[in-house]
Each structure stands twice: as structure tokens, then as C-alpha cells.
Amino acid sequence: MTDESPFADIRGLIAGMPGPDRDAVAMVRERDAMLTKPAGALGRLEQLVEWLAAWQAKGQPSLDRPLVCVFAGSHGVVARGVSAYPADVNRQMLDNFAAGGGAINQICAAYGLGFKVFDLAIDLPTGDICAGPAFSEKDCVATMAFGMEAVAAGTDCLALGEMGIGNTTIAAAIYAALYGGDPAHWVGRGTGVDEAGLARKTDAVAAALVHHRGHLDDPLEVLARLGGREIAAMAGAILAARLQRVPVVLDGYVATAAAAILHAVDATALDHCLSGHVSAEGAHAEVLERLGLVPLLALGMRLGEGSGAAMALGLLKGALACHRDMATFAQAGVSGRDQG
């Protein structure tokens, strides 16, 4: 049967995703065996370099142009009191990023990372998911396409983050739709709501699931009905990165919701992705386990804005530096294991 839905092209791109480059991984392992250290002594750092090589399709992987992309959106559900902050903070935080005042600005400067922020109609909230769809399927696909175009040519590793008051409520609704169970299980405190705010947030997720009942079997429809522009754009960016052979580092609870949508469509869709950190928010650790992602860092962070993913990129830079610049046994005049 021909798929004539707005999502047909997205499904086609997912079906055509490339796999890892095994020859590149073999080249990394060959060099690693010559470095002045016992085999496996750097643990997961060695695996990270192999991962970079596999998805860049390069035996000598690079991190010359890593990029942190933050997608910003606003949500109609905020009017239901689900956040400790008003929607006005969205515009104010974009101004703060532009002025270099955000935490993410400092992390990117410290590690030499490129940084871009994308304003996804920040002054125009999506629909209230408790009363209707977030946006139409057509608009959802267009937003995914925007996210795909955000992956700049020459980027060799992409870190994805977001900013949007109310978007932990949106993420919780997506997880509840994908995985089932009590909506309260997926709801956390986000920006720090009190008990009453937490109850409103849980009620909003439960109401959204009831309202959209019968239309949540397709993960892409889940995205359109319950998602947000920043989540759709991140899903598009993840897919575009795969097609362009750019490895991806995911940020926290909300960014992972975008990844979870793609994973629900195709279980191999996140093979080129790493989890930068496990968030203090909600059931993020459980979601990562469901996705088969082992986080690089566990720092109790819940800021969003790509901060955990950017910190993880710093770790990746260290791993690659060891692989690229460490002396070999021959260069250092050090006896290898088979030399006695």
C-alpha cells in the first residue's frame, strides 16, 4: 500500500539510513594496538573513538568542527500552569544566549565548540495538547525538515539541545504515549515546580493522552499531536546527521524524546547517537535503558540547552586526542607486550 501521509518522505529517509563503516573501525583498532598503553586501558574512551570512526566513515576520525545546536520552541500547555516560569522566559533566554550569558555559552567557549540557536516561532506557541494537536502533520514534517537543514556542511559531530518553557511536560507526554504506564511515572519537576505545579503537570499529561486516544499508535503521529517544534526539529536533525554521516550526542530528557520517536519507528535509528548525560529529570535513566543508550556523564544536571551534551563533547575531544596524539611503542622506544 502506498503511504500518502505527510510523513511518507520521512519514513523513506529512515528506511535508507546508512550503517556503520566497519573498515574505519578496523583502522582505529589497528592504531590503538600500537599506542603506549595496555590494550583496553582507556576503557570506554577507546570505544568512543571507534564510534566516531564508524559514523564519520573515517579511519582517522576528527572533531575539528563540532557543533552544538539548540532549538527553541514554545508550548500552549504552559497556560495550564505546568511550569515554574512564564512563557516570557523563552524570548528572554534567547536574548541571553545571543549575549553570551547562558551556561551553554560558557561550556562551548571552554571546549572550543561551535554554537547555534534556532528560534522556532518562539512567540507563537503550539496548540494546547490537552485540547488538540500540537500542530498539523504537515507542519510537523516542515519543522523536521527545518531541523534537517540545520546540520551544517562540514560538521563532524553534532550535539543537540533545546530550550522551551513547558517542554518537559511535552516530553513526559511523548514517553507516556510511546511506553504506556501511569502518566505520573514520566512527569518530573522540570524547572522546579512545587507540589501543586507537579499535580497540574501530571493532570495535563493524562488529559492529553485521553484526548488523543486512538491516534497514538504511529510514533510520528505522536510527535505531531503531543510534540513541540523543538522536538520535531531535533528529530529531523538526528535523521539528517545519520544521512550525512555525522555522529550525534544527545542532551537530556527533552532531547531524548526526539530520539525516542525515531527509535520507535526503527530500532536502529539511533545507532549513530550517544547520550551525553543522564538527567536528574523524571525517568530519563529508564528511557535511556529502553533506547539502549549508556550515558557518558551523570552529573545531576537538568538545565537543558545542550549543556550536558556539550560537556560530553569535551570528553569526546579528550578521547580522540589520546588516540590521535599518543606515541606508539615504536615512536617512544617502549617495548610492547610481544617484545618481552
Beta strands, then each sheet from edge to edge (+ up, - down):
strand 1: 66-72
strand 2: 114-119
strand 3: 157-163
strand 4: 248-250
strand 5: 273-275
sheet 1: 2+ 1+ 3+ 4+ 5+
end
